[in-house]
Amino acid sequence: MAKKREMKLKVHGERRKTPDARRMARAIVRLAVEMDTEQAQALADTLDHEEALRRRALMRARATQRQEKSA
């Protein structure tokens, strides 16, 4: 039987406030190939959720700026 492995992340340099989507996408593909597709799908779903939250926050901030300019 295959041995289950845990994903290990190494961080070098300064942390970003938002994750780099390209690196996360590569990590998901690597995880899907090396380990379990269910874990990779869960990671992809989490990334999609975080991206949707970021987009909503950005849209709200822009709407607030537009309202302030018009007032």
Secondary structure, 3 states (H helix, E strand, C coil): CCCCCCCCCCCCCCCCCCCCHHHHHHHHHHHHHHCCHHHHHHHHHHHHHHHHHHHHHHHHHHHHHHHHHHC
